Each structure stands twice: as structure tokens, then as C-alpha cells.
Amino acid sequence: MSRQDLQPPVPEPETDPTAEKKAVALKYDQAVQKAPKVIAKGRGHVAESILAAAQKNTVPVYQNKTLVNMLMALDIDREIPPELYQAVAEVLAYIYRMDKKEKHARQPM
């Protein structure tokens, strides 16, 4: 056994409460834009503010460590590059499903 085997596993940032938070907000208006664009991004307190604003405005939050790291590299107010279309399409599909579920739950029986 090596010393490395005795080290406890390092939790993934998505599940590690001590990891620095990161957040990216996207906006997509299909009638106006070719692709979604980054409208806000940040770490730590800025990320907390982005997440609080999402919660306040009932905007679904999608957690994906790899995708947020790629989006953090983009400039604000820039459309995402074609390489990220598939990953962001999955996020938009998730949000669409969440919105549909919420609307269905609010309908009177």
C-alpha cells in the first residue's frame, strides 16, 4: 500500500461543499440570436449572486462541472461556439422539460 492509497478520496466540486462555486448564466432568444450567449459568469460570491438571482426568478439551475468550466472561458455577451452547441442543447432541453413539468403541475384538475 502506498501513502496515496491512504488518502481519502477528494470529492467532486459538484458535491464538495467546500469547493469554490462557479456559475454561468446563458440567454437565448431564438428569434434574435443564432446561439445562446453568456450574460453573466463568476466564482465565489459572484457565483452565489448569480445562483440567488436564478432562484429568485425561478430559473432552473443545471449543474455540470465540465460545461461550466468551458463556459467560464468565454467572454461575456458572446455567443457560445459551435463546439458547445450539443452540450448547451442538453441544458436547454432539461430546462424545457422542467418548465413543462411546472406548468403541468400548476394546471387545475
C-alpha positions in Angstrom: 0.0 0.0 0.0 1.3 3.4 -0.8 0.7 6.7 1.0 -1.6 7.7 -1.8 -3.9 4.7 -1.1 -4.4 6.0 2.4 -5.6 9.4 1.3 -9.4 10.0 1.5 -11.0 10.5 -2.0 -11.3 14.1 -3.0 -15.0 14.9 -3.5 -16.1 16.3 -6.9 -16.7 20.1 -6.9 -20.4 19.5 -7.7 -20.8 17.6 -4.4 -18.0 19.2 -2.3 -19.5 21.9 -0.1 -16.0 23.5 0.4 -15.3 23.8 -3.3 -15.3 27.3 -4.8 -18.6 27.8 -6.6 -18.7 28.8 -10.2 -21.8 29.9 -12.2 -22.5 30.9 -15.7 -25.8 32.4 -16.9 -26.9 32.0 -20.5 -29.5 33.8 -22.5 -31.1 32.5 -25.7 -33.8 34.3 -27.8 -34.3 32.1 -30.8 -35.9 34.9 -32.8 -32.9 37.2 -32.4 -29.8 35.1 -31.7 -28.1 32.4 -33.7 -26.9 30.7 -30.5 -27.1 31.2 -26.7 -24.7 33.7 -25.2 -23.0 34.2 -21.8 -24.6 37.0 -20.0 -23.0 36.5 -16.6 -20.3 34.4 -15.0 -18.3 34.3 -11.8 -16.7 32.5 -8.9 -17.3 32.6 -5.2 -19.6 35.5 -4.2 -20.4 36.4 -7.8 -21.4 32.8 -8.5 -23.6 32.9 -5.3 -25.3 36.1 -6.6 -25.9 34.5 -10.0 -27.5 31.4 -8.3 -29.5 33.6 -5.9 -30.9 35.6 -8.9 -31.8 32.4 -10.7 -33.6 31.1 -7.6 -35.4 34.4 -7.0 -36.6 34.4 -10.6 -37.4 30.7 -10.6 -34.9 30.0 -13.3 -33.9 26.3 -13.3 -30.2 25.6 -12.5 -28.3 22.9 -14.3 -25.1 21.6 -12.7 -22.3 20.4 -14.9 -18.7 21.0 -13.7 -17.1 20.4 -17.2 -19.6 22.6 -19.0 -19.3 25.5 -16.5 -15.5 25.4 -16.8 -15.7 25.6 -20.6 -18.3 28.4 -20.4 -16.2 30.3 -17.9 -13.5 30.7 -20.6 -15.9 32.6 -22.8 -16.3 36.4 -22.9 -19.5 37.9 -21.5 -22.0 38.9 -24.2 -20.6 36.5 -26.7 -22.5 33.6 -28.4 -21.2 30.1 -27.5 -19.0 28.5 -30.1 -20.4 25.6 -32.2 -18.3 23.1 -30.3 -20.6 23.7 -27.3 -23.9 23.6 -29.1 -24.6 19.9 -28.2 -23.8 20.4 -24.5 -25.9 23.6 -24.2 -28.7 22.0 -26.2 -28.9 19.3 -23.5 -29.2 22.1 -20.9 -31.9 23.8 -22.8 -33.8 20.5 -23.2 -33.5 20.0 -19.5 -34.9 23.5 -18.8 -37.7 22.9 -21.3 -38.7 19.7 -19.5 -38.6 21.4 -16.1 -40.8 24.3 -17.4 -43.2 21.8 -18.9 -43.5 19.8 -15.6 -44.0 23.0 -13.6 -46.8 24.3 -16.0 -48.4 20.9 -15.8 -48.3 20.8 -12.0 -49.9 24.3 -11.8 -52.9 23.4 -14.1 -56.2 22.9 -12.1 -57.6 19.5 -12.2 
